[in-house]
Structure formats: C-alpha cells, structure tokens
Amino acid sequence: MNTPTTGADTRLDLDALADWFTATARPLPWRAAGVTGWGVLVSETMLQQTPVNRVQPIWDEWMRRWPRPSDLAAESQGEVLRAWGKLGYPRRALRLHEAAGRIAAEHDDVVPSDVDTLLALPGIGAYTARAVAAFAYGRRAPVVDTNVRRVVARAVHGAGDAGPPSTNRDLADVDALLPAEDAPAATLSAALMELGQVVCTVRSPSCERCPIAADCAWQHNGRPAYAGPPKKVQKFAGTDRQVRGRLLDVLRGATGPVTRDQLDAAWNEAGQRDRCLDSLLVDGLVEQTDDGRFALPGER
C-alpha cells in the first residue's frame, strides 16, 4: 500500500493502520467470513446512529429469520417493525423491507456490489451504498461517517475534531488516502472507521494505542481543542422521538389493533402524544382501522 502525503503535508503510515486493523479488529458478526452483501446491508442500516451493542442481538435474529432479501420481503411490514425492536428511527426498517423486495425482484436476490446500483435502491444513501461496496465486496469506495471525519480532521488537518459535514470535501479527503487497488482500499476504509470508533474517540482518545500517532497532525500541533461551530447535542428524554417510541412499543406488544385509550396511557401530555401519533400515521408506521383503533402496518 502506498503511503500518500496528505493535504496537510503530514505523511501517514497507512500500512501500519491497515496492519493494526487486521490484527486487532473487533470480531463483529457482520465481518465474519461468509456474510453476504445482504448481511452487511442490514448491519449498516441498523448501525446508523445506533451503538453496536444494541444492534448485534437484533442483527443476529434478523439473519436467522430472514437470511435473504426475499425472506424479509415476504414478511409483513408490521412484523418487520416488531422485530426492529428499540433500535430507533423505525422508518429504516420499512425502507429496508422495500429495498429487500426490489433486490429480490430485480437483482436475483443478491445485493448489488456497485455504488450506483445500490443508490438506486429505496432508502440507500451515499454512506450505506459505499459501505456495502467496500465492506461486503471489497471495492474501492471512500466510506465517510462521523468517526472517519474525526480521524481525518485530526490526523490529516490537525484539528481537534471535524467541523460541519461537507459531502464533497469529506469524500475527497478520504479518497485521497485510499490506495488505487480495491482490496487494500476496502481494508483501509474499515480501518479508518475502526480507529475512530475505538481509539480516536471524541472525548478520550487513546493516542498511546494509535498506529499513526507518530504521524498525526493533531499531535504535531499540540492536540488543540476543537475550534469550530458548536455541535448540537441530541437529547432523547421528553422528545417526540421518545413519545413515538412509546406509542410503537404499545403496538409492538399487542397481538392486534389497540384502542386510543391504550395509546393514551403511554404518554401523559395529550398535545405532544397526538402530534406524534399523527406523524406515525403519516410515516406509514401506524395504520388506523375502520372502527378507530390503531395497529402496525398490515395488521389491521
């Protein structure tokens, strides 16, 4: 693997980073030999804004129940939402269900391997398409998430953390680091992400464990604090996300449609509860029966 000189004139030992990843990468189940593109697509969808420890048991169960896209596509939307559990952002489950149907019908039940074809599937954006191409098929595709942006900001640009995202700039930064060949580029994409997740963390980076610490521009600059725009801290308690989750919990735990009174018991504040129920109906996550009860989609 070539060791490029970055835009910040810092030469990173990317061979050392790739070797570190090969030797120390966490044994996550979707990284195991034999996992298909479908398994990687499901994992990447679940992992968006959700920690690994919450995803792993649900991913295991999904792979047991629905090992192929056609298996998931044949399931009802309601059961898919029920199996999604408390991963959050449940519209991801419906988009994955829709994508499974397209993959089964248009791609012989095999997740495509090229970015452009993946992007044409419902619910698959730039990050997921590149992650599947790189991690499932070993393709050269710059994969950029929050962790990768932080590693690049520090190691390449010498900043305390990444500023506001810029798709073109962020992709160009990572693309400049990747070797030309598919396999080593895919390994490096995974290594950059792993480094940001377990070593180059936001609050307590373990620089003594970092395989590129000697070349890191942030280290050479004296580890300056982040000086960019303030970052919005997402809260959960009391938000509409929490209320929507409470309402869906009632429906997931029911064997059939539930009454309005049953949903009302899930949250005391009537105005917020009603607003959240309306949004669930609009998003297609809840359906209303002819007699005024409520159910998961397809379970009326």
HUVEN-V897167 format. One record per pair of residues at least 4 apart in sequence whose ideal C-beta (glycine too) atoms are under 6 Angstrom apart, sorted by the first residue. I is the first residue (numbers start at 1). J is the second residue. Records with the same first field share a line. If there is no record, write none. Layout:
# HUVEN-V897167
I: J + J
This chain:
# HUVEN-V897167
1: 14 + 15 + 179 + 184
2: 179
3: 13 + 14
5: 11
6: 10 + 156
8: 156 + 157 + 158 + 217
10: 215 + 217
11: 215
12: 155 + 212 + 215
13: 212 + 215
14: 188
16: 211
17: 191 + 211 + 212
18: 187 + 188 + 191
20: 24 + 211
21: 25 + 191 + 194
25: 194
30: 35 + 39 + 40 + 43
35: 39
37: 111 + 136
38: 69 + 111
39: 63
40: 132 + 135 + 136
41: 111 + 132
42: 62
43: 47 + 59
44: 128 + 131
45: 92 + 96
46: 55 + 59 + 87
47: 55
50: 54 + 55 + 87
55: 59
58: 85
62: 66
63: 67
66: 71 + 72
68: 109
69: 100 + 103 + 104 + 109
70: 104 + 109
72: 100
73: 100 + 101 + 104
75: 79 + 80
76: 298
77: 97 + 297 + 298
78: 296 + 297 + 298 + 299
80: 93 + 97
81: 90 + 93 + 296
82: 252
84: 90 + 93
90: 285
91: 283
95: 122 + 123
98: 122
99: 121 + 122 + 123
102: 106 + 121
103: 107 + 111
104: 109
107: 112
112: 117 + 118
113: 137
115: 129 + 130 + 133 + 141
118: 124 + 129 + 132
119: 129
124: 128 + 129
130: 141 + 143
131: 135 + 143
132: 136
133: 137 + 139 + 141
134: 139 + 141 + 143 + 186 + 189
138: 182 + 183 + 186
139: 182
140: 182 + 185
142: 171 + 174 + 175
143: 189
144: 148 + 170 + 171 + 174
147: 193 + 196 + 197
148: 192 + 193 + 196
149: 162 + 170
150: 161 + 162 + 196
151: 155 + 192 + 195 + 196 + 200
152: 156 + 173
153: 157 + 159 + 161 + 162
154: 218
155: 212 + 216
158: 217 + 218 + 221
160: 224 + 225 + 226
161: 226
163: 228
166: 170
171: 175
178: 185 + 188
179: 184 + 185
195: 199 + 200
196: 200
199: 206 + 209 + 210
200: 205
201: 205
207: 213
212: 216
213: 219
218: 223
236: 242
240: 276
243: 267 + 272 + 276
244: 276 + 280
246: 266 + 267
247: 263 + 266 + 277
248: 252
250: 258 + 262 + 263 + 266
251: 296
254: 258
257: 289 + 293 + 295
258: 262 + 294
259: 293
267: 273
280: 285 + 286
281: 286
284: 297
286: 294
287: 295 + 297 + 300
288: 294
289: 293 + 300
295: 299 + 300
